Amino acid sequence: MKVFIMDPVSPKVVEEISKKYEVINYPESRDRNWHEEADALMVRTWGVSAEDIAKARKLRIIAKHGVGVDNINVQAAKAHNILVTNTPGANAVSVAEYVVTLILSLYRSVPIYSYRVRYGEWQALPKAYELSEKTVGLVGLGDIGLRVAKILKPGFGTRVMAYDPYAPEHLFTENNVERVLEVDDLLTNSDVVSLHVPLTPKTRNMISQRELQRMKYDAVLINVSRGGIVNEDDLYDALKNNVIFAAACDVFVEEPLNKDCPLLELDNFVASPHVGGSSNESLIRMGMGAFANIDAVLNDQPPKNLIS
């Protein structure tokens, strides 16, 4: 049986899969006719459309190397009896640590200093903030949001509040996270707002002009969840006009991000290429988790992390 790996993954993962199955690895996988050959697909950002699924002759499973499955047409897969799985929690540590990295980088203008020193500038910027004792608002208290709270509250002495209508009450009480019932209350009271929700019709443009206007003038916004949750045009206007202090995005509506994107002109904006979950350790965990789901399905067993 053939496993097609459609994106770069850890060599250790490829080695393990190769012990049991024929592997067609990236980038060769994109040149081969996987629609005719593949028994299983492993994908990170590679898109699997309804048209792709209709062409698939042998495909039994699409295993997401990660959590969000918005790059896979899940309904079409279900209609064709193709299972879709993911790897929840496997990259939580990596993404959470990256969130903290971005917050500190924005508060202390690390990217700007690094750039300016290279060009001979040796001068402090007028504003710098400490994270200690600030209020951090989390939109979403899943695996990643909860991990961020566990790092920030004891490590930096922050006050942590979260909006998540689906999270059970015990998550808040056991981790000393304040529950907020309205997003607006979180926005107006937070020094840092970090987004940890999937992209759905309900969350698309969740943070737009109105929401940005409600934030503190010295607040920072972090988006490591999905492009489209933040309205990028409205974010540009808010940053350019100092409505908020700074923002960092690891995800964008269109990826790769166009180098002419107006956000990239701003000193108070940090961009990265969707790498929050891409530590060496998390890539192995996600890859092995996706492989475990594939292995189960190809051996007629139920996968651990079934989406559909």
Contacts in CASP RR format, 6 or more apart in sequence:
PFRMAT RR
TARGET T0000
AUTHOR 0000-0000-0000
METHOD contacts of the structure
MODEL  1
MKVFIMDPVSPKVVEEISKKYEVINYPESRDRNWHEEADALMVRTWGVSA
EDIAKARKLRIIAKHGVGVDNINVQAAKAHNILVTNTPGANAVSVAEYVV
TLILSLYRSVPIYSYRVRYGEWQALPKAYELSEKTVGLVGLGDIGLRVAK
ILKPGFGTRVMAYDPYAPEHLFTENNVERVLEVDDLLTNSDVVSLHVPLT
PKTRNMISQRELQRMKYDAVLINVSRGGIVNEDDLYDALKNNVIFAAACD
VFVEEPLNKDCPLLELDNFVASPHVGGSSNESLIRMGMGAFANIDAVLND
QPPKNLIS
1 21 0 8 1.000
1 22 0 8 1.000
1 39 0 8 1.000
1 40 0 8 1.000
1 298 0 8 1.000
2 21 0 8 1.000
2 22 0 8 1.000
2 23 0 8 1.000
2 24 0 8 1.000
2 37 0 8 1.000
2 38 0 8 1.000
2 39 0 8 1.000
2 40 0 8 1.000
3 17 0 8 1.000
3 21 0 8 1.000
3 22 0 8 1.000
3 23 0 8 1.000
3 24 0 8 1.000
3 38 0 8 1.000
3 39 0 8 1.000
3 40 0 8 1.000
3 41 0 8 1.000
3 42 0 8 1.000
3 294 0 8 1.000
4 24 0 8 1.000
4 29 0 8 1.000
4 32 0 8 1.000
4 34 0 8 1.000
4 37 0 8 1.000
4 38 0 8 1.000
4 40 0 8 1.000
4 41 0 8 1.000
4 42 0 8 1.000
5 14 0 8 1.000
5 17 0 8 1.000
5 23 0 8 1.000
5 24 0 8 1.000
5 25 0 8 1.000
5 26 0 8 1.000
5 29 0 8 1.000
5 42 0 8 1.000
6 26 0 8 1.000
6 29 0 8 1.000
6 30 0 8 1.000
6 34 0 8 1.000
6 41 0 8 1.000
6 42 0 8 1.000
6 43 0 8 1.000
6 44 0 8 1.000
6 46 0 8 1.000
6 47 0 8 1.000
7 26 0 8 1.000
7 42 0 8 1.000
7 43 0 8 1.000
7 44 0 8 1.000
7 45 0 8 1.000
7 46 0 8 1.000
7 65 0 8 1.000
8 26 0 8 1.000
8 44 0 8 1.000
9 26 0 8 1.000
9 42 0 8 1.000
9 44 0 8 1.000
9 65 0 8 1.000
9 283 0 8 1.000
9 287 0 8 1.000
10 280 0 8 1.000
10 283 0 8 1.000
10 284 0 8 1.000
10 287 0 8 1.000
12 284 0 8 1.000
13 283 0 8 1.000
13 284 0 8 1.000
13 287 0 8 1.000
13 288 0 8 1.000
13 290 0 8 1.000
13 291 0 8 1.000
14 23 0 8 1.000
14 25 0 8 1.000
16 288 0 8 1.000
16 291 0 8 1.000
17 23 0 8 1.000
17 291 0 8 1.000
17 294 0 8 1.000
20 295 0 8 1.000
21 39 0 8 1.000
21 40 0 8 1.000
21 294 0 8 1.000
21 298 0 8 1.000
24 32 0 8 1.000
24 34 0 8 1.000
24 37 0 8 1.000
24 38 0 8 1.000
30 46 0 8 1.000
34 41 0 8 1.000
34 56 0 8 1.000
35 52 0 8 1.000
35 55 0 8 1.000
35 56 0 8 1.000
35 57 0 8 1.000
35 59 0 8 1.000
36 57 0 8 1.000
36 58 0 8 1.000
37 58 0 8 1.000
38 56 0 8 1.000
38 58 0 8 1.000
38 59 0 8 1.000
39 58 0 8 1.000
39 59 0 8 1.000
39 60 0 8 1.000
39 61 0 8 1.000
39 298 0 8 1.000
40 59 0 8 1.000
40 60 0 8 1.000
40 61 0 8 1.000
40 62 0 8 1.000
40 63 0 8 1.000
40 294 0 8 1.000
40 297 0 8 1.000
40 298 0 8 1.000
41 48 0 8 1.000
41 59 0 8 1.000
41 61 0 8 1.000
41 62 0 8 1.000
41 63 0 8 1.000
42 63 0 8 1.000
42 65 0 8 1.000
42 287 0 8 1.000
42 290 0 8 1.000
42 291 0 8 1.000
42 294 0 8 1.000
43 62 0 8 1.000
43 63 0 8 1.000
43 64 0 8 1.000
43 65 0 8 1.000
43 71 0 8 1.000
43 72 0 8 1.000
44 64 0 8 1.000
44 65 0 8 1.000
44 66 0 8 1.000
45 71 0 8 1.000
45 255 0 8 1.000
45 274 0 8 1.000
46 71 0 8 1.000
47 71 0 8 1.000
47 72 0 8 1.000
48 62 0 8 1.000
48 71 0 8 1.000
48 72 0 8 1.000
48 73 0 8 1.000
48 77 0 8 1.000
49 73 0 8 1.000
49 76 0 8 1.000
50 73 0 8 1.000
50 75 0 8 1.000
50 76 0 8 1.000
52 73 0 8 1.000
53 59 0 8 1.000
53 73 0 8 1.000
53 76 0 8 1.000
53 77 0 8 1.000
53 80 0 8 1.000
53 82 0 8 1.000
54 76 0 8 1.000
54 80 0 8 1.000
56 80 0 8 1.000
56 82 0 8 1.000
59 82 0 8 1.000
60 82 0 8 1.000
60 83 0 8 1.000
60 297 0 8 1.000
60 298 0 8 1.000
61 82 0 8 1.000
61 83 0 8 1.000
61 84 0 8 1.000
61 85 0 8 1.000
61 293 0 8 1.000
61 294 0 8 1.000
61 297 0 8 1.000
61 298 0 8 1.000
61 303 0 8 1.000
62 72 0 8 1.000
62 77 0 8 1.000
62 82 0 8 1.000
62 83 0 8 1.000
62 84 0 8 1.000
62 85 0 8 1.000
63 85 0 8 1.000
63 86 0 8 1.000
63 290 0 8 1.000
63 291 0 8 1.000
63 293 0 8 1.000
63 294 0 8 1.000
63 303 0 8 1.000
64 71 0 8 1.000
64 72 0 8 1.000
64 84 0 8 1.000
64 85 0 8 1.000
64 86 0 8 1.000
64 87 0 8 1.000
64 290 0 8 1.000
64 307 0 8 1.000
65 87 0 8 1.000
65 286 0 8 1.000
65 287 0 8 1.000
65 290 0 8 1.000
66 86 0 8 1.000
66 87 0 8 1.000
66 90 0 8 1.000
66 91 0 8 1.000
66 286 0 8 1.000
66 290 0 8 1.000
67 86 0 8 1.000
67 87 0 8 1.000
67 88 0 8 1.000
67 89 0 8 1.000
67 90 0 8 1.000
67 91 0 8 1.000
67 198 0 8 1.000
68 86 0 8 1.000
68 198 0 8 1.000
68 226 0 8 1.000
69 84 0 8 1.000
69 86 0 8 1.000
69 307 0 8 1.000
70 198 0 8 1.000
70 199 0 8 1.000
70 226 0 8 1.000
72 84 0 8 1.000
74 84 0 8 1.000
74 307 0 8 1.000
74 308 0 8 1.000
75 308 0 8 1.000
77 83 0 8 1.000
77 84 0 8 1.000
77 308 0 8 1.000
78 84 0 8 1.000
78 308 0 8 1.000
83 297 0 8 1.000
83 303 0 8 1.000
83 306 0 8 1.000
83 308 0 8 1.000
84 306 0 8 1.000
84 307 0 8 1.000
84 308 0 8 1.000
85 290 0 8 1.000
85 293 0 8 1.000
85 294 0 8 1.000
85 297 0 8 1.000
85 303 0 8 1.000
85 304 0 8 1.000
85 305 0 8 1.000
85 306 0 8 1.000
85 307 0 8 1.000
86 290 0 8 1.000
86 305 0 8 1.000
86 307 0 8 1.000
87 285 0 8 1.000
87 286 0 8 1.000
87 287 0 8 1.000
87 289 0 8 1.000
87 290 0 8 1.000
87 293 0 8 1.000
87 305 0 8 1.000
88 143 0 8 1.000
88 305 0 8 1.000
89 143 0 8 1.000
89 144 0 8 1.000
90 282 0 8 1.000
90 285 0 8 1.000
90 286 0 8 1.000
90 287 0 8 1.000
90 289 0 8 1.000
91 144 0 8 1.000
91 276 0 8 1.000
91 277 0 8 1.000
91 279 0 8 1.000
91 282 0 8 1.000
91 285 0 8 1.000
91 286 0 8 1.000
92 143 0 8 1.000
92 144 0 8 1.000
92 145 0 8 1.000
92 146 0 8 1.000
92 147 0 8 1.000
93 147 0 8 1.000
93 279 0 8 1.000
93 281 0 8 1.000
93 282 0 8 1.000
94 276 0 8 1.000
94 277 0 8 1.000
94 278 0 8 1.000
94 279 0 8 1.000
94 281 0 8 1.000
94 282 0 8 1.000
95 144 0 8 1.000
95 147 0 8 1.000
95 224 0 8 1.000
95 276 0 8 1.000
95 277 0 8 1.000
95 282 0 8 1.000
96 144 0 8 1.000
96 145 0 8 1.000
96 147 0 8 1.000
96 148 0 8 1.000
96 150 0 8 1.000
96 151 0 8 1.000
97 151 0 8 1.000
97 279 0 8 1.000
98 224 0 8 1.000
98 250 0 8 1.000
98 275 0 8 1.000
98 276 0 8 1.000
98 277 0 8 1.000
99 144 0 8 1.000
99 148 0 8 1.000
99 194 0 8 1.000
99 222 0 8 1.000
99 224 0 8 1.000
100 148 0 8 1.000
100 151 0 8 1.000
100 152 0 8 1.000
102 222 0 8 1.000
102 224 0 8 1.000
102 248 0 8 1.000
102 250 0 8 1.000
102 270 0 8 1.000
102 272 0 8 1.000
103 131 0 8 1.000
103 136 0 8 1.000
103 192 0 8 1.000
103 194 0 8 1.000
103 220 0 8 1.000
103 222 0 8 1.000
103 248 0 8 1.000
104 110 0 8 1.000
104 131 0 8 1.000
105 111 0 8 1.000
105 248 0 8 1.000
105 270 0 8 1.000
106 220 0 8 1.000
106 245 0 8 1.000
106 246 0 8 1.000
106 247 0 8 1.000
106 248 0 8 1.000
106 268 0 8 1.000
106 270 0 8 1.000
107 128 0 8 1.000
107 129 0 8 1.000
107 130 0 8 1.000
107 131 0 8 1.000
107 220 0 8 1.000
107 246 0 8 1.000
108 128 0 8 1.000
108 129 0 8 1.000
109 125 0 8 1.000
109 127 0 8 1.000
109 128 0 8 1.000
111 270 0 8 1.000
112 125 0 8 1.000
112 267 0 8 1.000
113 125 0 8 1.000
116 123 0 8 1.000
127 218 0 8 1.000
127 245 0 8 1.000
129 191 0 8 1.000
129 218 0 8 1.000
129 245 0 8 1.000
131 152 0 8 1.000
131 156 0 8 1.000
131 158 0 8 1.000
131 192 0 8 1.000
132 156 0 8 1.000
132 157 0 8 1.000
132 158 0 8 1.000
133 156 0 8 1.000
133 157 0 8 1.000
133 158 0 8 1.000
133 159 0 8 1.000
134 156 0 8 1.000
134 158 0 8 1.000
134 159 0 8 1.000
134 191 0 8 1.000
134 192 0 8 1.000
135 158 0 8 1.000
135 159 0 8 1.000
135 160 0 8 1.000
135 161 0 8 1.000
135 189 0 8 1.000
135 190 0 8 1.000
135 191 0 8 1.000
135 192 0 8 1.000
136 148 0 8 1.000
136 149 0 8 1.000
136 152 0 8 1.000
136 158 0 8 1.000
136 159 0 8 1.000
136 160 0 8 1.000
136 161 0 8 1.000
136 190 0 8 1.000
136 191 0 8 1.000
136 192 0 8 1.000
136 193 0 8 1.000
136 194 0 8 1.000
137 160 0 8 1.000
137 161 0 8 1.000
137 162 0 8 1.000
137 163 0 8 1.000
137 180 0 8 1.000
137 186 0 8 1.000
137 189 0 8 1.000
137 190 0 8 1.000
137 192 0 8 1.000
137 193 0 8 1.000
137 194 0 8 1.000
138 145 0 8 1.000
138 148 0 8 1.000
138 149 0 8 1.000
138 160 0 8 1.000
138 161 0 8 1.000
138 162 0 8 1.000
138 163 0 8 1.000
138 164 0 8 1.000
138 177 0 8 1.000
138 194 0 8 1.000
138 196 0 8 1.000
139 162 0 8 1.000
139 163 0 8 1.000
139 164 0 8 1.000
139 183 0 8 1.000
139 186 0 8 1.000
139 193 0 8 1.000
139 194 0 8 1.000
139 195 0 8 1.000
139 196 0 8 1.000
139 197 0 8 1.000
139 206 0 8 1.000
140 162 0 8 1.000
140 163 0 8 1.000
140 164 0 8 1.000
140 167 0 8 1.000
140 195 0 8 1.000
140 196 0 8 1.000
140 197 0 8 1.000
141 149 0 8 1.000
141 162 0 8 1.000
141 164 0 8 1.000
141 167 0 8 1.000
141 171 0 8 1.000
141 172 0 8 1.000
141 177 0 8 1.000
141 196 0 8 1.000
142 164 0 8 1.000
142 167 0 8 1.000
142 171 0 8 1.000
142 196 0 8 1.000
144 196 0 8 1.000
144 224 0 8 1.000
145 162 0 8 1.000
145 194 0 8 1.000
145 196 0 8 1.000
146 171 0 8 1.000
146 175 0 8 1.000
146 177 0 8 1.000
148 194 0 8 1.000
148 196 0 8 1.000
149 160 0 8 1.000
149 162 0 8 1.000
149 175 0 8 1.000
149 177 0 8 1.000
150 175 0 8 1.000
152 158 0 8 1.000
152 160 0 8 1.000
153 159 0 8 1.000
153 160 0 8 1.000
153 175 0 8 1.000
153 176 0 8 1.000
153 177 0 8 1.000
159 178 0 8 1.000
160 176 0 8 1.000
160 177 0 8 1.000
160 178 0 8 1.000
161 177 0 8 1.000
161 178 0 8 1.000
161 179 0 8 1.000
161 180 0 8 1.000
161 186 0 8 1.000
161 189 0 8 1.000
161 190 0 8 1.000
162 172 0 8 1.000
162 177 0 8 1.000
162 178 0 8 1.000
162 179 0 8 1.000
162 180 0 8 1.000
162 186 0 8 1.000
163 180 0 8 1.000
163 181 0 8 1.000
163 182 0 8 1.000
163 183 0 8 1.000
163 185 0 8 1.000
163 186 0 8 1.000
165 181 0 8 1.000
169 179 0 8 1.000
171 177 0 8 1.000
172 178 0 8 1.000
172 179 0 8 1.000
180 186 0 8 1.000
180 189 0 8 1.000
183 206 0 8 1.000
183 211 0 8 1.000
184 211 0 8 1.000
184 214 0 8 1.000
186 193 0 8 1.000
187 193 0 8 1.000
187 211 0 8 1.000
187 214 0 8 1.000
187 215 0 8 1.000
188 214 0 8 1.000
188 215 0 8 1.000
188 216 0 8 1.000
190 215 0 8 1.000
190 216 0 8 1.000
190 219 0 8 1.000
191 216 0 8 1.000
191 218 0 8 1.000
191 219 0 8 1.000
191 220 0 8 1.000
192 219 0 8 1.000
192 220 0 8 1.000
192 221 0 8 1.000
192 222 0 8 1.000
193 207 0 8 1.000
193 215 0 8 1.000
193 219 0 8 1.000
193 220 0 8 1.000
193 221 0 8 1.000
193 222 0 8 1.000
194 221 0 8 1.000
194 222 0 8 1.000
194 223 0 8 1.000
194 224 0 8 1.000
195 206 0 8 1.000
195 207 0 8 1.000
195 221 0 8 1.000
195 222 0 8 1.000
195 223 0 8 1.000
195 224 0 8 1.000
195 225 0 8 1.000
195 229 0 8 1.000
195 230 0 8 1.000
196 224 0 8 1.000
196 225 0 8 1.000
197 203 0 8 1.000
197 206 0 8 1.000
197 225 0 8 1.000
197 226 0 8 1.000
197 229 0 8 1.000
198 225 0 8 1.000
198 226 0 8 1.000
199 225 0 8 1.000
199 226 0 8 1.000
199 227 0 8 1.000
199 228 0 8 1.000
199 229 0 8 1.000
203 226 0 8 1.000
203 229 0 8 1.000
204 228 0 8 1.000
204 229 0 8 1.000
205 228 0 8 1.000
205 229 0 8 1.000
205 230 0 8 1.000
205 231 0 8 1.000
206 229 0 8 1.000
206 230 0 8 1.000
207 221 0 8 1.000
207 223 0 8 1.000
207 229 0 8 1.000
207 230 0 8 1.000
207 231 0 8 1.000
207 234 0 8 1.000
207 235 0 8 1.000
208 230 0 8 1.000
208 231 0 8 1.000
208 234 0 8 1.000
209 231 0 8 1.000
209 234 0 8 1.000
209 237 0 8 1.000
209 238 0 8 1.000
212 221 0 8 1.000
212 234 0 8 1.000
212 235 0 8 1.000
212 238 0 8 1.000
212 243 0 8 1.000
212 244 0 8 1.000
213 238 0 8 1.000
213 243 0 8 1.000
215 221 0 8 1.000
215 243 0 8 1.000
215 244 0 8 1.000
216 244 0 8 1.000
217 242 0 8 1.000
217 243 0 8 1.000
217 244 0 8 1.000
217 245 0 8 1.000
218 244 0 8 1.000
218 245 0 8 1.000
219 244 0 8 1.000
219 245 0 8 1.000
220 244 0 8 1.000
220 245 0 8 1.000
220 246 0 8 1.000
220 247 0 8 1.000
220 248 0 8 1.000
221 230 0 8 1.000
221 235 0 8 1.000
221 244 0 8 1.000
221 246 0 8 1.000
221 247 0 8 1.000
221 248 0 8 1.000
222 247 0 8 1.000
222 248 0 8 1.000
222 249 0 8 1.000
223 229 0 8 1.000
223 230 0 8 1.000
223 247 0 8 1.000
223 248 0 8 1.000
223 249 0 8 1.000
223 250 0 8 1.000
223 251 0 8 1.000
224 249 0 8 1.000
224 250 0 8 1.000
224 251 0 8 1.000
224 276 0 8 1.000
225 251 0 8 1.000
226 251 0 8 1.000
227 249 0 8 1.000
227 251 0 8 1.000
227 252 0 8 1.000
227 253 0 8 1.000
227 255 0 8 1.000
228 251 0 8 1.000
228 252 0 8 1.000
228 253 0 8 1.000
230 247 0 8 1.000
230 249 0 8 1.000
232 249 0 8 1.000
232 252 0 8 1.000
232 253 0 8 1.000
232 261 0 8 1.000
232 263 0 8 1.000
235 247 0 8 1.000
235 249 0 8 1.000
235 263 0 8 1.000
235 269 0 8 1.000
236 262 0 8 1.000
236 263 0 8 1.000
236 266 0 8 1.000
237 243 0 8 1.000
238 244 0 8 1.000
238 247 0 8 1.000
239 246 0 8 1.000
239 247 0 8 1.000
239 263 0 8 1.000
239 266 0 8 1.000
239 268 0 8 1.000
239 269 0 8 1.000
240 266 0 8 1.000
245 268 0 8 1.000
246 268 0 8 1.000
246 269 0 8 1.000
246 270 0 8 1.000
247 268 0 8 1.000
247 269 0 8 1.000
247 270 0 8 1.000
248 269 0 8 1.000
248 270 0 8 1.000
248 271 0 8 1.000
248 272 0 8 1.000
249 263 0 8 1.000
249 269 0 8 1.000
249 270 0 8 1.000
249 271 0 8 1.000
249 272 0 8 1.000
250 271 0 8 1.000
250 272 0 8 1.000
250 273 0 8 1.000
250 274 0 8 1.000
250 275 0 8 1.000
250 276 0 8 1.000
251 274 0 8 1.000
252 261 0 8 1.000
252 271 0 8 1.000
252 274 0 8 1.000
255 273 0 8 1.000
255 274 0 8 1.000
256 273 0 8 1.000
257 264 0 8 1.000
257 271 0 8 1.000
257 273 0 8 1.000
261 271 0 8 1.000
263 269 0 8 1.000
263 271 0 8 1.000
264 271 0 8 1.000
277 283 0 8 1.000
289 304 0 8 1.000
289 305 0 8 1.000
292 303 0 8 1.000
292 304 0 8 1.000
293 303 0 8 1.000
293 304 0 8 1.000
293 305 0 8 1.000
293 306 0 8 1.000
294 303 0 8 1.000
296 302 0 8 1.000
296 303 0 8 1.000
296 304 0 8 1.000
297 303 0 8 1.000
END
